[in-house]
Amino acid sequence: MASIFPKPILNLPEADIPLEGVKGYLSQGENDQVIFMEFEKDVELPEHSHESQWEIVIEGKVDLVIEGVKQTYRKGDRFFIPKEKKHSAKVYAGYASIVFFNQKRRYIKK
């Protein structure tokens, strides 16, 4: 699968994401992170929580469940997950997004 991201993004450090078929490129701030993510395969993310997250869908679709409420997001949509809100997702192959985590160490460099 060819990346949708340009070379400056692909030259960022790769994030250590423990999911098969998922790549992320990490821009590390002093207190937060931005991850440019791509999914080559369908991925089921089990329920979890963390600091707040804001995401914009660049390609594909995701079924997101926040505190029991399911919504589907597609290219051009954006969503916000407040701090410590339980959520899970089904991310479909071909999905790409830009994700802001209000958390310094959500992911580490690979």
C-alpha positions, 0 to 999 in steps of 0.5 A: 500500500502506498502511503498518502503522506508526503515525504516530510511526514514519512521522514518523522520517527516511526511510532511503536504501535503494537498492531499488525498492519498499522504504521504511525509517524510521530511528531513529539511535542513537549507535552503532547503528540501528533501521530500520522496513522495508516492502516493496511488491515482491519483492526479491532481496538478493545475498550480502553481509555487515556488522555484526550484525543482529537482525530481527523479522518484523511481516508477510509472509515472507522466505527468508534464506540465512546461510552457505549455510543457507536458512530461511524466516521469517514474521510473529512470527519473529525472526533474528540475523545475526552480524557478517561472516556472508555472507547473502542473501535473497528478501523477498516483497511485503508484508513488514515488519520491525523491524531492529536494526543494530549499526552506526552508518551502515548506512543514511543519511537520505534 
